[in-house]
Amino acid sequence: MSAYAVPFEKYHGTGNDFIVVDADAEAVGDRAAFARAHCDRETGVDGETFDAAAASGADGNPGRRGADGVLFLSVEERFDPTRVVMTLVQPDGSTATMCGNGARVVARWAHDRTGDREFMIDTQAGTRRASVNADATAATIEMGEPTFDPRWVPLARDEPLIDEPVEGLTVTAVNTGVPHAVAFVDGGRDDPDGIGAVDLDAVAPPVRHAEVFPEGANVNLAAVVDDGSGDGPAVIDQRTFERGVEGETRSCGTGAVAVVAAARRLDLIDGDSAVSRPPGGDLEISVPDRGHATLTGPVAREYGGTLPADPR
Ligand SMILES: N[C@H](CCC[C@H](N)C(=O)O)C(=O)O
C-alpha cells in the first residue's frame, strides 16, 4: 500500500455521499483503483476511523462506510464567480459526465474553502452555475435542459422512448447530463404495496443493461403522490439504481430531474416544478419548458482525514 496519504473530506447531498479530493493537492496515480477501493461499502472509507460519529446521522442519513463516488476537484479563484473543475469517478471506476448531487456537494465544499456562495462548475456535460444558501446548508445547481432526443440520451433507435416496455418495466428515457430510464409505479413510500415494495435490485439491472441503451442507463422508480393540481408543487416519491454504483443510492440528483421531466412529458403533474422524495431527503426541482432545469437540496460535510493514494 502506498505510504502517500491523500487528504480528503466526506460530504453528502440527501444521502448521495462522496469522497472529495483536491485534485491540485493529490497524487492519485490510478483514480479508478482509488475509487473502487475507498468507495466499497464493506471495506472502504470508514467514518468511525475519523471520529465521524458526531457528524453522521444528524439528518436521518446514517453515516455509511464507503461512498457513491470520488469527486476530484480543482478550484480556480481567479475567475468571478470562482470556478471549480469537477470529475466524478464512481465505485466501479467509471467516470460520469455529470452528477447533480455531486455538483451540489461541490458548491458546498468550495464554499467551505473560499467563503464564496456562487460558483461555475465545469463538468463533462457542460459548465453549470451553482450557489449555496446563506448558511450553506443547501445548494442549488443548474442542470441544463433535459432531452428525450434518441441521439442524446442515447438510444439504439431513431425515435424517443416514451412510456414503453423495456425488460419488464414501462420506461421513459431522458438525458439530464447522464442517461436515465424512468418507470412510474402506483403507490408512494407510505403505501405498503407501493414504490418501497419493489425489489429494485432485481428489476433494475435488466433495464440498466438493455440493448436500447448503448451507454447503459440509471434506472428510476417514481410514484406521483401529489400531482400539483392543488396548493403547492407536485410531490413524487423516487428510488434510483445508479449506473456506476451498480446499486440503489439514497438519492440521485440527475435522476430527480429525469423523474420530473418525464412526469411533465407524460402530463402526470401540473406546473413545471416538483418535490422529489428519495429515501435520503427531499429535492426541489424545476423543469421549465425551455432552458435550464434546477436542482436544490441539503448538503452536509461528514468528516475528513487522509487515505492511501494507492490502496492496493
Ligand atoms: N451514476 C450516474 C452519475 C451520478 C448521478 C447521480 N449521483 C446524481 O446525483 O446525478 C451515471 O453514471 O450516470
The ligand as an ORCA input file, in Angstrom:
! r2SCAN-3c Opt
* xyz 0 1
  N     -24.465      7.246    -11.688
  C     -24.648      8.323    -12.659
  C     -23.797      9.560    -12.308
  C     -24.107     10.085    -10.945
  C     -25.508     10.543    -10.914
  C     -26.069     10.826     -9.526
  N     -25.206     10.520     -8.404
  C     -26.556     12.234     -9.449
  O     -26.683     12.797     -8.339
  O     -26.856     12.797    -10.522
  C     -24.224      7.815    -14.032
  O     -23.195      7.197    -14.154
  O     -24.952      8.062    -14.980
*
